[in-house]
Amino acid sequence: MTEADFSPIRVALDAGDFARAQELLGELSTPPSAKLLELRAQAAYGAGDLEGTLDAYGQLYHLHLKDGQTHGAAFAAVMMGMYLMMDSGLMATVRAWLSRAECLMDDAPDSPVWAWLAAVRTYERLMCGDMPGTGHWARKAMDGGERHGLAPPSIIGQVALARVRIHDGDIDEGLKALDDVAVELSSGNLDPLTTGQMWCEVICAMQWIGQHDRAEEWTEAMERWRQGAAFGGLNGRCRVHRAEIMRLRGPCDEAEQEALLACEELRPWMRREFGWPLTELGNARLRKGDFAGAEEAFLAAHQNAWLPQPGLALLRLAQGRVEEALTMIESALEHPFDIPSKERPPSGGLQRAPLREAQVVISLAAGDAQAARTAANDLSEIAQMYQSRTLRNSALAAKGRLALHDGQECEAIRLLSEAVMEWVSLRMPFEAATLRVVLAAAHRAAGDDNTAELELDAACRALEALNAGAWAELAREQIPSVSVGTAATREQCVFRREGEMRTVTFDGRTVRLKDLKGMRYLERLLAEPGRDFHVLDLVAVERGAFPVAAPADASSMDVQCGLEVFDSKAREAYRQRLAETEEDIAEAEAANDLHRAELARADRQFLIDELRRGVGLNDRARTIGDGFERARTSATRSLRYTLNRIDQYHPSLGEHLERTIHTGTYFTYKPDPRAEVDWET
């Protein structure tokens, strides 16, 4: 085939029309060539078919070997390693392919393939927590990229080296380097894949040290780039970063939806790192007070070999399971997170910081002041090393909590007040509101009931404005001696269906609105204030079916729908990855590299567990369903649309419902107990 024959395919790829490119490739009946296989790999990755990409590069590797093109085979092997690293997290298989490439390149020390190999080695080392090794290979990638005019390996090395500097405490140099990278990414001079991957990297680096302003700025830049440019797993990664920022900045309904979409998009991509979006989903639900939904997400993350801490431990504390929370946080500190990841710090103080922050709170609740003091001291040292406002304020808040515990009320009030104001300045309203509850307790302990009541009321109002009413209720239980006001006269309101319309009366005003699906969900909630409706109960009632009881294990609500865990092509790919992992284990054992062998065995166990999950007796595919998450997403979208419509025609009711309707695994209407409402439905 001539280059002209490939032209329509290249046009489709350049336009991001990967489905069309795959269609055109499928129409070709010629034997596979090197150019054809490269195009197939690109089209498959863009369309979200990771296994198709790996299959194409695997064929390309063997084709070049057959033709004696060792350098071409080495490059194909490096590409296999790169895509496996980006989207599977299976470092043993990555190392196996890179070892093949190195063997083929022994006779060509100045080949440009080495620049690409160094770039992949850089992130293999970073994700395995080897920071000195990361720096070594990053410099090689930068040097090789510059000598051969290859921008991607060079910038990959720059970002990784900056992350090493940040990890080692050289914050100024690391941030300066990342600022330079961000300018380059914004210029549009790099290919879309490298651009998307590096945006993700610089944002992760900012999340490491709590530089949320910078992370937000760069997330917005990545989001602008994503529109029309992102493909494959890059869309989902963008969503996780957006969810992280949304969770910090305000009400978590949108953060939850973004995290759910990220889970949906990344499910077939991030084998080992699927726990990342699941954990972010749990964090968003935890802040909303959807404890059942948070538990579901955190446990799913744990089942995917991810450490969902400190979120799960803080959930257990909120549920009153204090000893369990204490055991969890101590275990997380004693057995550090070792799953290959670039999203979370691989070691050191940055890895411990969020765990230490949670340990202070949990240990004080458990009555272990010494453990809390140790955690607070370590947190202060970490904050001093990394000079992050977020870390410094976490350490300040921890000192305030300890001062209150030690009976130093005046010092506690000073420290906690300063920390609350700093959270406000950092635009982290949930942190400010929850710490304000502790400040209220400090005023109460100092005998100032009036100020305590003011602080508690302000904290609860802020939490309710964040759609986190469950936390406001816990706060009022925590300080029961503070007055919460006198109950007002119950207002009589109407939310009645009349044919295709609704008559709605609230706050002395009546409007008529068109009936919508979300109106029926809302009617059910208003009829029983305070009751938690499982989303499947709500959907079943709307459809006219009998309600179903939500089981204790919410994950079992994923009703079997006949969907395969993964298809036969994916099962075969898993077996191939298993063979590559065995290859890495053998190489590690031959070199007496015990740590590498241990990591590879963890990869092997993960693959074996995945195959057991997806393959039953006689090699039959197991099936799963997705009805539960689909119902949650659909019901939430319908209800939110309805609330927006109500707000357009009846703003005071819209504001009331925005504060009192809570979504998630369970949907609830929780009006303020100081101003209850009676609804006629």
MARMI-715301 format. One record per residue (C-alpha): residue number from 1; y, x, z; residue in three letters. Coordinates in pm, whole numbers, plus 32768, in hexadecimal, padded with zeros to 4 digits. Each point is the difference from the previous one (the first is absolute). Layout:
<recs>
    i    c2    c1    c3   aa
  NUM     Y     X     Z  ala
...
</recs>
This chain:
<recs>
    i    c2    c1    c3   aa
    1  8000  8000  8000  met
    2  8162  8073  7FB6  thr
    3  8126  7FFE  80EF  glu
    4  808B  7ED4  7F43  ala
    5  7ECA  7F39  8061  asp
    6  8055  8039  8170  phe
    7  816E  7FA4  7FD5  ser
    8  7FE4  7E8B  805B  pro
    9  7F3C  805E  8139  ile
   10  8106  80FD  806C  arg
   11  8114  7F00  7FC0  val
   12  7F4E  7F05  80E1  ala
   13  7FD0  8108  8110  leu
   14  816D  806C  7FF0  asp
   15  8067  7E93  8021  ala
   16  7F21  7FD0  812F  gly
   17  7F2B  7F00  7F47  asp
   18  7EB7  808C  807E  phe
   19  7F38  7EC7  7FB0  ala
   20  806C  801B  7E93  arg
   21  7FA9  8173  7FFD  ala
   22  7EA5  7FB2  8087  gln
   23  7FD9  7EEE  7EFC  glu
   24  8058  80F0  7EE6  leu
   25  7F16  8108  808C  leu
   26  7EE9  7F00  8013  gly
   27  8026  7FB5  7E8D  glu
   28  7FB4  8169  7FA1  leu
   29  7E9C  8049  7F99  ser
   30  801E  817A  7FD5  thr
   31  7F40  80F2  80E2  pro
   32  80C3  8074  8132  pro
   33  80ED  8121  7FBE  ser
   34  80D6  80C5  80F5  ala
   35  813E  7F44  7F9D  lys
   36  7F51  7EB1  800E  leu
   37  7F73  8041  815D  leu
   38  8155  806F  8084  glu
   39  809A  7EBD  7F7E  leu
   40  7EE8  7F34  809E  arg
   41  803C  80AB  814E  ala
   42  8175  7FB3  7FF5  gln
   43  7FD0  7E97  7F97  ala
   44  7EF4  7FC1  8108  ala
   45  80D5  808D  8119  tyr
   46  812D  7F36  7F96  gly
   47  7F2D  7EC4  7FF9  ala
   48  7F7B  8040  815E  gly
   49  7EA4  8074  7F99  asp
   50  7FCF  8140  80C9  leu
   51  7E90  8019  7FA8  glu
   52  8059  7FE1  7E8F  gly
   53  80EE  8126  8028  thr
   54  7EFA  80D3  80B1  leu
   55  7EFA  7FA4  7EFE  asp
   56  80E5  806C  7EE1  ala
   57  8059  814E  80A3  tyr
   58  7E91  8038  8058  gly
   59  7FA0  7FCF  7E93  gln
   60  811E  80E5  7F98  leu
   61  7F82  810D  80ED  tyr
   62  7EA2  7FF7  7F6D  his
   63  8082  7FEC  7E99  leu
   64  80CE  813D  802E  his
   65  7EDB  80B3  80A5  leu
   66  7F20  7FA3  7EDD  lys
   67  8101  8087  7F07  asp
   68  8033  8140  80C8  gly
   69  8169  7FA1  8057  gln
   70  7FF6  8081  8166  thr
   71  8177  7FE4  803C  his
   72  8000  7E98  7F87  gly
   73  7ED6  7FB7  80DF  ala
   74  80B3  80A1  8128  ala
   75  8134  7F28  7FC7  phe
   76  7F27  7EC6  7FEF  ala
   77  7F5A  8069  8148  ala
   78  8156  802D  80A1  val
   79  8066  7EA5  7F89  met
   80  7EC2  7F72  8099  met
   81  8061  80A5  8147  gly
   82  8166  7F85  7FEC  met
   83  7FAC  7E92  7FC6  tyr
   84  7EED  8006  8106  leu
   85  80F6  8096  80F8  met
   86  8113  7F03  7FB6  met
   87  7F2C  7EC9  800E  asp
   88  7EBB  8039  80B9  ser
   89  8056  80E9  811F  gly
   90  7EA9  80A0  7FD7  leu
   91  805A  816E  8025  met
   92  7E9A  807D  7FDE  ala
   93  7FEE  7F7B  7E9B  thr
   94  8158  8091  7FB9  val
   95  7F90  8158  8074  arg
   96  7EC2  7FE8  7F32  ala
   97  80C4  7FC8  7EBE  trp
   98  8102  810B  8052  leu
   99  7EE9  80FB  8041  ser
  100  7F75  7FB5  7EA6  arg
  101  8156  803A  7F69  ala
  102  802E  814B  80B9  glu
  103  7EB2  8080  7F82  cys
  104  8066  7FB1  7E9A  leu
  105  8153  80AB  8028  met
  106  7F8E  814A  8099  asp
  107  804B  80BA  7EBD  asp
  108  815E  7F6E  7FD0  ala
  109  80D6  8044  8136  pro
  110  8145  7FA6  7F4D  asp
  111  7F91  7EBA  7F61  ser
  112  80E7  7ED2  8037  pro
  113  7ECD  7F47  8082  val
  114  8026  80CA  8142  trp
  115  8154  7F5F  803F  ala
  116  7F61  7EA8  7FF5  trp
  117  7ED9  8073  80D1  leu
  118  80EC  8092  8106  ala
  119  80C0  7EB5  8010  ala
  120  7EC1  7F3E  8047  val
  121  7F86  8106  80F8  arg
  122  8150  7FDE  80B2  thr
  123  7FCA  7E91  804F  tyr
  124  7E90  8028  8048  glu
  125  8067  80F5  8110  arg
  126  8121  7F23  8079  leu
  127  7F25  7ECC  8020  met
  128  7EFD  80C9  80C2  cys
  129  8108  807D  80F4  gly
  130  7FFB  816F  7F96  asp
  131  8177  8045  8004  met
  132  7FED  817C  7FC3  pro
  133  7F16  7FC0  7EDB  gly
  134  80EC  7EF4  7F7F  thr
  135  8123  80F6  8001  gly
  136  7F2F  810A  7F4E  his
  137  7F96  7F1C  7EE3  trp
  138  8157  7F58  7FEA  ala
  139  80A1  8151  7FB2  arg
  140  7EF7  8042  7EF7  lys
  141  8042  7EAB  7F62  ala
  142  8177  803F  7FFB  met
  143  7FD6  815C  7F6F  asp
  144  7F08  7F91  7EF6  gly
  145  80CE  7ED0  7FA4  gly
  146  813C  80CE  7FD3  glu
  147  7F51  8111  7F33  arg
  148  7F5C  7F07  7F14  his
  149  811B  7F01  7FF2  gly
  150  7F31  7EF2  80AB  leu
  151  80E3  7F21  80D1  ala
  152  7EF2  7F2E  80B4  pro
  153  7F46  811F  80AE  pro
  154  814C  809E  805E  ser
  155  8092  7ECA  80A5  ile
  156  7EB5  7FA9  80A6  ile
  157  8008  8158  80A0  gly
  158  816E  7FD3  806A  gln
  159  7FB8  7EB8  80B1  val
  160  7ECA  8083  80AE  ala
  161  80B2  813C  8076  leu
  162  811E  7F2C  8089  ala
  163  7F05  7F2D  80C0  arg
  164  7F63  813B  8092  val
  165  8157  8073  8076  arg
  166  8045  7EAF  80A1  ile
  167  7EAB  8002  80A8  his
  168  8045  815D  8087  asp
  169  8153  7F98  808D  gly
  170  80E4  8099  7EF5  asp
  171  80A7  7EAF  7FCE  ile
  172  8144  806D  7F55  asp
  173  7F54  80CB  7EF2  glu
  174  7EFA  7EF2  7FC8  gly
  175  8102  7EEA  7FDF  leu
  176  80DC  80D1  7F19  lys
  177  7ED8  803F  7F1C  ala
  178  7FA5  7E8E  7FFA  leu
  179  8168  7F9F  7FB1  asp
  180  7FEE  80E6  7ED1  asp
  181  7EB8  7F5E  7F98  val
  182  8093  7EA1  8026  ala
  183  811C  805F  7F12  val
  184  7F02  807D  7F03  glu
  185  7F2E  7EC4  8020  leu
  186  8135  7F28  7FCC  ser
  187  8057  80BB  7EC0  ser
  188  7EDF  7F64  7F42  gly
  189  7F90  814D  7F6D  asn
  190  7E9E  7FF3  808A  leu
  191  7ED7  7F36  7F85  asp
  192  7FC8  7EAE  80AC  pro
  193  7EC3  8066  80BA  leu
  194  8097  8137  809D  thr
  195  8143  7F44  804D  thr
  196  7F4D  7EE8  80B5  gly
  197  7F1B  80E5  80C2  gln
  198  811F  80DF  8071  met
  199  80DD  7EDB  8069  trp
  200  7EDE  7F95  80DD  cys
  201  7FE7  8162  808C  glu
  202  816E  8027  8060  val
  203  8001  7EA8  80A7  ile
  204  7EC5  8056  80C6  cys
  205  80A9  8141  8073  ala
  206  8127  7F38  8086  met
  207  7F1A  7F0B  80B1  gln
  208  7F5A  8128  80AD  trp
  209  813D  8056  80BF  ile
  210  809A  7EA5  801D  gly
  211  8117  8043  7F04  gln
  212  8005  7E8E  7FA8  his
  213  8159  7FFD  7F61  asp
  214  7F94  8107  7F06  arg
  215  7EAF  7F56  7FD4  ala
  216  80B1  7EB6  7FBA  glu
  217  80EC  80A0  7F03  glu
  218  7EE1  80A5  7F49  trp
  219  7F27  7EC8  8015  thr
  220  8116  7F41  7F52  glu
  221  8010  8110  7EF8  ala
  222  7E86  7FF0  7FD4  met
  223  8013  7E85  7FE5  glu
  224  8108  8019  7EED  arg
  225  7F22  80F9  7F4D  trp
  226  7ECE  7F21  8031  arg
  227  8092  7EE0  7F36  gln
  228  7F6C  803E  7EA9  gly
  229  7F8D  8163  8047  ala
  230  7EEC  7FF2  8108  ala
  231  7E97  7FC8  7FA6  phe
  232  7EAB  800D  80A1  gly
  233  8003  8041  8174  gly
  234  8172  8060  8002  leu
  235  8068  7E92  8019  asn
  236  7F36  7FD2  813D  gly
  237  8081  813F  809E  arg
  238  8164  7F90  7FBE  cys
  239  7FB0  7EBA  80B1  arg
  240  7F7A  80AC  8138  val
  241  813F  80CC  8021  his
  242  80D4  7EC8  7FD1  arg
  243  7F30  7F4A  8107  ala
  244  8038  811F  80F5  glu
  245  817A  7FEB  7FD7  ile
  246  8004  7E82  800A  met
  247  7F3A  8007  8145  arg
  248  80FD  80E6  80A2  leu
  249  8137  7F4F  7F85  arg
  250  7FC9  7E92  804A  gly
  251  7F1B  7ED0  8000  pro
  252  7EA3  8061  7F94  cys
  253  7FA0  7ED7  7F24  asp
  254  8063  80B9  7EC4  glu
  255  7F6C  8143  8084  ala
  256  7EB5  7F4B  8037  glu
  257  8003  7F72  7E9F  gln
  258  8051  8153  7F6B  glu
  259  7EE6  809F  80C8  ala
  260  7F0E  7EF0  7F8F  leu
  261  805B  803E  7E95  leu
  262  7FD6  8176  8039  ala
  263  7EA3  7FC4  808C  cys
  264  7FAB  7F2E  7ED2  glu
  265  8081  8103  7F09  glu
  266  7F72  8133  80B0  leu
  267  7EAA  7F72  8052  arg
  268  7F53  8092  7ECD  pro
  269  80C8  8143  8011  trp
  270  8013  8095  8158  met
  271  7E9B  801E  8074  arg
  272  803B  80D5  8137  arg
  273  816F  7FA3  802B  glu
  274  7FE0  7E88  7FE4  phe
  275  8034  8003  8178  gly
  276  816C  8066  7FC7  trp
  277  8077  7EB0  7F70  pro
  278  7F18  7F46  80ED  leu
  279  809D  80AD  812B  thr
  280  815D  7FB2  7F80  glu
  281  7F95  7E94  7FDD  leu
  282  7F8C  8007  816A  gly
  283  8147  809C  8072  asn
  284  80CB  7EEE  7F53  ala
  285  7F2B  7EEC  8098  arg
  286  800F  809F  8158  leu
  287  817B  7FF7  7FF8  arg
  288  7FFB  7E93  7F97  lys
  289  7F25  7FAF  812A  gly
  290  7EDE  7F9E  7F1C  asp
  291  7F08  80AD  80E3  phe
  292  7EC9  7F6D  7F5C  ala
  293  8076  806B  7EA7  gly
  294  805F  8159  807E  ala
  295  7EAB  802F  809C  glu
  296  7F58  7F9C  7EBB  glu
  297  80C8  8101  7F3B  ala
  298  7FD9  8119  80FE  phe
  299  7E87  7FCD  801B  leu
  300  7FE4  7FFA  7E84  ala
  301  80BD  814C  7FF6  ala
  302  7F11  808E  8103  his
  303  7ED7  7F89  7F34  gln
  304  8092  80C2  7EDB  asn
  305  7FF3  8142  80CE  ala
  306  8174  7FFA  8056  trp
  307  8097  802A  815A  leu
  308  80DC  7ECA  8037  pro
  309  80AF  8095  812E  gln
  310  80DE  7FD5  80BA  pro
  311  8017  7E9F  7F72  gly
  312  7EAB  7F89  8077  leu
  313  8035  808B  815F  ala
  314  8154  7F55  8019  leu
  315  7F5D  7EBD  7F8A  leu
  316  7EFC  801B  8115  arg
  317  811C  8032  80FA  leu
  318  80B1  7EC7  7F81  ala
  319  7EB7  7F43  8023  gln
  320  7FEB  806C  816E  gly
  321  7ED9  80EB  7FC1  arg
  322  80AD  8125  80AA  val
  323  7ED4  80DD  8050  glu
  324  7F81  7FDE  7E9C  glu
  325  8159  805E  7F7C  ala
  326  8009  8132  80E3  leu
  327  7EA8  8073  7F90  thr
  328  805F  7FD5  7E92  met
  329  8140  80CB  8014  ile
  330  7F5B  8116  80C9  glu
  331  7EE3  800F  7F04  ser
  332  80F3  8012  7EDC  ala
  333  80AC  812B  80A3  leu
  334  7EBC  80AA  805C  glu
  335  7F64  7FD1  7EA8  his
  336  811B  8033  7F02  pro
  337  8003  7F4E  7EB3  phe
  338  7F3C  80D4  7F09  asp
  339  7FD2  7F24  7ECF  ile
  340  80A6  80B1  7ED7  pro
  341  8158  7F64  7FDC  ser
  342  815E  8056  7F8B  lys
  343  8096  7EC5  809B  glu
  344  7FDA  8076  8168  arg
  345  8040  8156  809F  pro
  346  7EBA  80C4  7FFD  pro
  347  8033  80AB  8152  ser
  348  80F4  8072  810A  gly
  349  8121  7F54  80AB  gly
  350  8055  7F16  7EE3  leu
  351  7EA0  7F78  800D  gln
  352  8013  7FCF  817B  arg
  353  8160  7F6D  8015  ala
  354  7FB5  7E8D  7FB9  pro
  355  7ECA  8015  80DB  leu
  356  80C6  809A  811E  arg
  357  810D  7EF6  7FE4  glu
  358  7EFA  7EEE  8021  ala
  359  7F4C  80BF  8115  gln
  360  8135  7FF4  80DE  val
  361  800F  7E83  7FE6  val
  362  7E8A  7FCB  8028  ile
  363  7FD1  80F9  811C  ser
  364  8119  7F65  80CD  leu
  365  7F66  7EA9  7FCC  ala
  366  7EB4  808D  8079  ala
  367  80A2  80A1  8130  gly
  368  7FBC  8166  7F8A  asp
  369  8159  8098  8035  ala
  370  7F84  8165  7FDC  gln
  371  7F74  7FC0  7EA3  ala
  372  8147  7F54  7FA3  ala
  373  80C7  812A  8081  arg
  374  7F2A  80F7  7F39  thr
  375  802B  7F30  7EC7  ala
  376  817A  7FE3  8030  ala
  377  8026  8178  8033  asn
  378  7F37  804B  7EC5  asp
  379  80CD  7F01  7F3E  leu
  380  8143  80A9  8072  ser
  381  7F82  8155  7F8C  glu
  382  7F9C  7F70  7EAE  ile
  383  8154  7F59  7FD8  ala
  384  80B1  8145  8057  gln
  385  7F34  80BF  7EFE  met
  386  8035  7F0E  7EDF  tyr
  387  8166  7F8E  804F  gln
  388  7FC8  7E9C  7F8B  ser
  389  80DD  7EEA  8089  arg
  390  7ED9  7F15  8006  thr
  391  7F23  80F2  80C0  leu
  392  811A  805A  80EF  arg
  393  803F  7E93  804D  asn
  394  7E8E  7FBC  8034  ser
  395  8003  811A  8100  ala
  396  813C  7F74  80A3  leu
  397  7F65  7EA5  801D  ala
  398  7EC7  809A  809C  ala
  399  80D7  80AD  8108  lys
  400  80AB  7EB5  8049  gly
  401  7EB4  7F50  8032  arg
  402  7F8D  8112  80EF  leu
  403  8147  7FF1  80C4  ala
  404  7FCD  7E8B  8032  leu
  405  7E9A  803B  8073  his
  406  807A  810A  80F6  asp
  407  80FB  7F11  809D  gly
  408  8130  80B2  7F6E  gln
  409  80A3  7EBF  7F89  glu
  410  815B  808B  7FB7  cys
  411  7F73  8122  7F33  glu
  412  7F14  7F11  7F4D  ala
  413  8120  7F18  7FA5  ile
  414  80C9  8127  7F79  arg
  415  7EE2  808C  7F2F  leu
  416  7F83  7EB1  7F81  leu
  417  815D  7F86  7FA5  ser
  418  803D  813C  7F36  glu
  419  7EAF  7FDC  7F52  ala
  420  803C  7E90  7FAD  val
  421  814E  8053  7F60  met
  422  7F62  8119  7F38  glu
  423  7EEE  7F18  7F7D  trp
  424  8113  7F13  7F93  val
  425  80B8  811F  7F57  ser
  426  7EBE  8066  7F50  leu
  427  7FD6  7E99  7F84  arg
  428  7EB5  7FCE  80B1  met
  429  8033  7EA6  809D  pro
  430  7E9E  7FC6  807F  phe
  431  8006  8147  80C4  glu
  432  8157  7FA4  808A  ala
  433  7F91  7EA3  8069  ala
  434  7EBB  8068  80A8  thr
  435  80AB  811C  80BC  leu
  436  810F  7F0B  806B  arg
  437  7EF1  7F40  80BA  val
  438  7FBA  813E  80C9  val
  439  8176  8024  803A  leu
  440  8006  7E9C  8089  ala
  441  7EE9  8061  80F1  ala
  442  80CC  812E  806E  ala
  443  812E  7F24  804F  his
  444  7F1C  7F0E  80B8  arg
  445  7F72  811E  80CF  ala
  446  8165  806D  8050  ala
  447  8049  7EA1  8086  gly
  448  80E8  7F9A  7EE3  asp
  449  7F62  7EB4  7F99  asp
  450  8124  7F90  7F29  asn
  451  7FFB  8135  7F21  thr
  452  7E85  7FF3  7FF7  ala
  453  8010  7E9B  7F80  glu
  454  8101  805E  7EF7  leu
  455  7F2B  8122  7F84  glu
  456  7EC1  7F33  7FFC  leu
  457  80A7  7EE2  7F4A  asp
  458  8093  80F1  7EFE  ala
  459  7EAE  80A6  7FCF  ala
  460  7F48  7EB5  7FD4  cys
  461  8103  7F7B  7F0D  arg
  462  7FE2  8140  7F34  ala
  463  7E85  7FE6  7FFC  leu
  464  800E  7E94  7F96  glu
  465  80F4  805C  7EEB  ala
  466  7EFA  80FE  7F8E  leu
  467  7EFA  7EE8  7FF5  asn
  468  7F53  80AE  8122  ala
  469  7FFF  7EDC  80F2  gly
  470  7EB6  8069  809E  ala
  471  80A9  813B  8080  trp
  472  811D  7F31  8090  ala
  473  7F01  7F2D  80BC  glu
  474  7F59  813A  8089  leu
  475  8155  8082  806B  ala
  476  804A  7EC2  80C6  arg
  477  7EAB  8019  80A6  glu
  478  8045  816C  8053  gln
  479  8141  7FA8  80BE  ile
  480  7FB6  7EA1  8083  pro
  481  8102  800C  8118  ser
  482  811F  800B  7F07  val
  483  807D  7EA3  7FAF  ser
  484  7FD0  7F8F  7E9B  val
  485  80F2  7EDA  8019  gly
  486  7FE1  7E8B  802C  thr
  487  7F42  7F37  7EFE  ala
  488  80DF  7F33  7F1D  ala
  489  7FC9  7E97  7F9B  thr
  490  7EF3  7FEB  7EF7  arg
  491  808E  7FB4  7EAB  glu
  492  7F59  7EED  7F30  gln
  493  7FD0  8070  7E98  cys
  494  7F52  7F7C  7EC8  val
  495  7F22  80AA  7EFD  phe
  496  7F64  7ED5  7F51  arg
  497  7F5A  7FE9  7EAB  arg
  498  8063  7ED6  7F27  glu
  499  7F4E  800B  7EB4  gly
  500  806C  813A  7F48  glu
  501  8128  803D  80E8  met
  502  803C  806B  8169  arg
  503  80FC  7F70  80F2  thr
  504  8073  8118  80E6  val
  505  80E3  7FCE  812E  thr
  506  806F  811E  80E0  phe
  507  8139  8054  80C8  asp
  508  8098  7EAC  7FAF  gly
  509  7FE0  802C  7E86  arg
  510  7F0C  7F54  7F10  thr
  511  7F9B  807E  7EA4  val
  512  7EF7  7F97  7F03  arg
  513  7F34  8110  7F5C  leu
  514  7EEA  800A  7EFF  lys
  515  7EA8  801F  809E  asp
  516  7F57  8150  7FC6  leu
  517  7EB7  809D  8063  lys
  518  80B5  80CF  8105  gly
  519  8096  7EBD  808E  met
  520  7EA1  7F8C  8057  arg
  521  7FB6  8147  80B2  tyr
  522  8149  7FDF  80B9  leu
  523  7FB8  7E97  8063  glu
  524  7EB9  806C  80A0  arg
  525  80AF  8111  80C7  leu
  526  811E  7F23  8076  leu
  527  7F0B  7EF7  8079  ala
  528  7F67  80F1  80FF  glu
  529  8102  80FB  807F  pro
  530  7F69  8138  8097  gly
  531  7EA8  7FD2  7F63  arg
  532  7F75  8122  7F35  asp
  533  7F6C  7F84  7EB7  phe
  534  7F13  80EF  7F54  his
  535  806E  801C  7E95  val
  536  7EB6  7F6F  7F82  leu
  537  8028  7ED3  80E5  asp
  538  815C  7FCA  7F77  leu
  539  7F90  801B  7E95  val
  540  7ED1  7F1F  803E  ala
  541  80DB  7EEF  8098  val
  542  80F5  8010  7EDC  glu
  543  7EE1  7FD8  7F0A  arg
  544  7F7A  7ED4  80BB  gly
  545  7ECB  80B2  807F  ala
  546  7F85  800B  8165  phe
  547  8091  811E  80CE  pro
  548  7F1F  812C  8032  val
  549  7FE9  80B8  8149  ala
  550  807D  8165  7FF1  ala
  551  7EEC  80E9  807D  pro
  552  803E  810C  8103  ala
  553  7FCA  8107  7EF3  asp
  554  811C  7FAE  7F0E  ala
  555  7F78  80F2  7EFF  ser
  556  7ED8  7F19  7FC8  ser
  557  80F3  7F01  7F6D  met
  558  7FE8  80C0  7EBA  asp
  559  7F11  7EF9  7F76  val
  560  7F00  807D  7F07  gln
  561  808A  7FC6  7EA5  cys
  562  7F04  80C7  7F36  gly
  563  80E2  812C  7FC6  leu
  564  7F4D  814F  7FFC  glu
  565  806D  8106  80F9  val
  566  8006  80E3  7ECF  phe
  567  7F5C  7FE0  7EAC  asp
  568  7EDD  80C9  7F71  ser
  569  80ED  80FA  7F5F  lys
  570  80A8  8043  814E  ala
  571  7EB0  801B  80B3  arg
  572  7F93  810A  7F0A  glu
  573  814B  80B5  8032  ala
  574  7FC7  8001  8178  tyr
  575  7EAD  80A2  7FCA  arg
  576  80A1  8106  7F23  gln
  577  8107  8047  810B  arg
  578  7EE3  8025  80F9  leu
  579  7F5B  810B  7F26  ala
  580  814C  80BB  7FE9  glu
  581  8023  7FEF  817A  thr
  582  7EA7  809A  802A  glu
  583  8073  8116  7F18  glu
  584  812C  8047  80E0  asp
  585  7F27  7FFD  8139  ile
  586  7F15  80FF  7F66  ala
  587  8121  80E2  7F9A  glu
  588  809E  7FE7  8159  ala
  589  7EBA  8051  80B1  glu
  590  7FC5  8129  7F18  ala
  591  8159  8085  805E  ala
  592  7FC2  7FB4  8172  asn
  593  8138  7F23  7FFD  asp
  594  7F9B  7F16  8118  leu
  595  8144  7F35  8008  his
  596  7FF3  7FBC  7E8A  arg
  597  7E92  7F9C  801C  ala
  598  8054  7F12  811D  glu
  599  8113  7F59  7F34  leu
  600  7F19  7FE0  7ED6  ala
  601  7EF0  7F5F  80D6  arg
  602  8101  7EFF  8073  ala
  603  8044  7FB2  7E92  asp
  604  7E8C  7FE3  7FC1  arg
  605  7FD6  7F0B  8121  gln
  606  8122  7F30  7F81  phe
  607  7F61  7FE7  7EA6  leu
  608  7EAE  7FA7  8093  ile
  609  80A0  7EEE  80D4  asp
  610  80B9  7F7C  7ED0  glu
  611  7EC2  7FF1  7F33  leu
  612  7F4E  7F49  811A  arg
  613  8122  7F0A  800D  arg
  614  7FF6  7FC1  7E8B  gly
  615  7E8D  8013  7FAF  val
  616  7EF0  7F2C  809B  gly
  617  7E86  7FEE  7FDA  leu
  618  7F70  805E  7EAB  asn
  619  8153  808F  7F9B  asp
  620  80A0  7EA7  7FF4  arg
  621  817A  7FF1  8022  ala
  622  8087  7F6A  813F  arg
  623  811B  7F06  7FDD  thr
  624  813A  7FB9  80C5  ile
  625  810D  7EF6  7FED  gly
  626  8177  8008  8007  asp
  627  8045  7E92  8057  gly
  628  809C  804A  8151  phe
  629  810B  80F3  7F8B  glu
  630  8048  7F29  7ECF  arg
  631  8033  7ED0  80E3  ala
  632  80E3  80C4  80E8  arg
  633  80D7  8082  7EE3  thr
  634  8014  7EB0  7F4F  ser
  635  804E  7F36  813A  ala
  636  810B  80F3  8074  thr
  637  80A5  8003  7EAA  arg
  638  8001  7E82  7FEF  ser
  639  808D  7FDC  815E  leu
  640  810D  8106  7FC8  arg
  641  806C  7F56  7EBE  tyr
  642  801C  7EB6  80BB  thr
  643  80CE  809D  8118  leu
  644  80EE  8094  7F00  asn
  645  8029  7EA9  7F5C  arg
  646  8047  7F5D  8151  ile
  647  8100  810C  8050  asp
  648  80BB  7FAE  7EBD  gln
  649  802A  7E8F  8059  tyr
  650  7FFD  8008  817E  his
  651  8075  8158  807B  pro
  652  7FE9  7FB3  8175  ser
  653  7E96  7F8F  7FDA  leu
  654  7FBA  812D  7F24  gly
  655  8084  80E6  810F  glu
  656  7F31  7F4A  8109  his
  657  7EBE  801A  7F37  leu
  658  803D  816C  7FA7  glu
  659  8000  804E  8176  arg
  660  7EDE  7F24  8065  thr
  661  7EFF  800B  7EE5  ile
  662  7F0C  8124  8012  his
  663  7F07  805B  7EEF  thr
  664  7ED7  80E9  7FE7  gly
  665  7E93  7FC4  8049  thr
  666  807A  7EE0  80D9  tyr
  667  8129  7F21  7FAD  phe
  668  80CE  7F76  8122  thr
  669  813B  7F39  804B  tyr
  670  8093  8082  8147  lys
  671  814F  7F61  8058  pro
  672  80D7  8092  8112  asp
  673  7F83  7F6B  814D  pro
  674  816B  7FDF  806B  arg
  675  804F  7F14  7EDF  ala
  676  7EC0  7F4C  7F9F  glu
  677  7FF0  7F11  7EDB  val
  678  7F31  7EC3  7FCD  asp
  679  7F9E  7FC7  7E95  trp
  680  7FA3  7EB4  7F63  glu
  681  7F11  804B  7EE1  thr
</recs>
